[in-house]
Amino acid sequence: MPTTVTEKQRDPRDSWLVRAAVLLAVLAVAFLYVRGCQANSRPITMDDAVEIAREEVSFTPDRHQVRFIQQGIPARGYWGVSFVDDGPNGVPAQVEVYLVDAKTGDVRPG
């Protein structure tokens, strides 16, 4: 008996179940890749950066502020650490800013 078009065996790639499984597998691999990149991108924590930069300050600061900054192409992470010495009436009398490399801990003036 000759086979008709409707009796042809379907390719497994045409199945919605196979397509959904492939999509989930691709998303899982992408998720794991991104998580792995994030884990290695900042081994120096914010607290570590403050302590590293504090060694460079030429005065005793009253307060500090920290921000994560990305610079360059490709982007490289830095902790921007500002130290402030308050003068009369809370007006900043002295400010020093340092950039701490988030991977290596190298410090440079900001």
C-alpha positions as CSV (number, residue, x, y, z in Angstrom):
1,M,0.0,0.0,0.0
2,P,1.5,3.4,-1.0
3,T,2.2,5.9,1.8
4,T,0.4,9.2,1.7
5,V,1.7,12.6,2.8
6,T,-0.2,12.4,6.1
7,E,1.3,9.0,6.9
8,K,4.9,10.2,6.7
9,Q,7.0,10.0,9.8
10,R,7.4,13.4,11.4
11,D,10.9,14.8,12.2
12,P,11.5,14.9,16.0
13,R,12.5,18.6,15.6
14,D,8.9,19.4,14.6
15,S,7.6,18.3,18.0
16,W,6.7,21.1,20.4
17,L,8.1,19.0,23.2
18,V,11.5,18.7,21.6
19,R,11.5,22.4,20.8
20,A,10.6,23.3,24.4
21,A,13.3,21.0,25.8
22,V,16.0,22.5,23.5
23,L,14.9,26.0,24.5
24,L,15.1,25.1,28.2
25,A,18.5,23.6,27.7
26,V,19.8,26.7,26.0
27,L,18.4,29.0,28.7
28,A,20.0,26.8,31.5
29,V,23.4,26.9,29.8
30,A,23.1,30.7,29.4
31,F,22.0,31.1,33.1
32,L,25.0,29.0,34.3
33,Y,27.4,30.9,32.1
34,V,26.2,34.3,33.4
35,R,26.3,33.2,37.0
36,G,29.9,31.9,36.5
37,C,31.0,35.3,35.0
38,Q,29.4,37.3,37.9
39,A,31.1,35.1,40.6
40,N,34.5,35.9,39.2
41,S,34.0,39.5,38.3
42,R,34.3,41.0,41.8
43,P,36.6,39.1,44.2
44,I,37.4,42.3,46.0
45,T,34.3,43.2,48.1
46,M,33.1,46.7,48.9
47,D,34.5,46.4,52.5
48,D,37.8,45.2,51.2
49,A,38.0,48.2,48.8
50,V,37.4,50.6,51.7
51,E,40.2,49.1,53.8
52,I,42.6,49.0,50.8
53,A,41.9,52.7,49.9
54,R,42.0,53.8,53.6
55,E,45.7,53.0,53.6
56,E,46.3,55.7,50.9
57,V,44.4,58.5,52.6
58,S,46.5,61.4,53.9
59,F,44.1,62.4,56.7
60,T,41.6,60.9,59.1
61,P,38.3,60.9,57.3
62,D,35.0,61.5,59.1
63,R,33.0,59.5,56.5
64,H,33.3,57.6,53.3
65,Q,31.2,56.7,50.3
66,V,31.6,53.7,47.9
67,R,30.2,53.1,44.4
68,F,30.8,50.3,41.9
69,I,32.0,51.7,38.5
70,Q,32.7,50.1,35.2
71,Q,35.3,51.7,32.9
72,G,36.8,50.8,29.5
73,I,36.1,48.5,26.6
74,P,35.7,45.7,27.6
75,A,34.3,47.0,30.9
76,R,36.4,46.5,34.0
77,G,35.0,46.9,37.5
78,Y,36.3,49.4,40.0
79,W,35.2,50.4,43.5
80,G,35.2,54.2,43.7
81,V,35.9,55.1,47.3
82,S,35.5,58.8,48.5
83,F,36.9,59.9,51.9
84,V,35.6,63.1,53.4
85,D,36.9,65.2,56.3
86,D,34.1,67.5,57.5
87,G,34.9,71.1,58.4
88,P,32.8,73.6,60.3
89,N,29.0,73.4,59.8
90,G,29.4,70.0,58.1
91,V,31.0,71.5,55.0
92,P,33.6,69.1,53.4
93,A,37.0,70.5,54.1
94,Q,39.0,67.8,52.5
95,V,38.1,65.0,50.0
96,E,40.1,62.3,48.4
97,V,38.8,59.7,45.9
98,Y,40.4,56.4,45.0
99,L,39.6,53.7,42.4
100,V,40.2,50.2,43.6
101,D,40.4,47.5,40.9
102,A,37.6,45.0,41.8
103,K,39.7,42.0,40.5
104,T,43.2,42.8,41.6
105,G,42.8,45.3,44.4
106,D,45.2,47.8,42.8
107,V,44.6,51.4,43.9
108,R,44.9,54.6,41.9
109,P,43.8,58.2,42.6
110,G,40.3,58.9,41.2
